[in-house]
Amino acid sequence: MPTINFITEQFIALTKTVATARGMPDLPVHVFPHGIEHLPEARIRELADGAFGKMVDALTSQKQAAKA
């Protein structure tokens, strides 16, 4: 099933380790700055807008579809 994980910088290593251990070394991940909850709403919206294209690409790419 196509998927993408949204994490903060603090969880990069853990995410890669768990994804690899579960046989998903190429799991799409989008990394946000850690402490995102403390950012102004306008900045969070900017970050979300910037992530949208990556999310769509990850969920609709042929690579993900072939793995399903």
Buried (B, 14 or more C-beta within 10 A) or exposed (E): EEBBBBBBEEBEEEBBEEBEEEEBEEBBBBBBEEEBEEBEEEEBEEBBEEBEEBBEEBBEEEEBEEEE
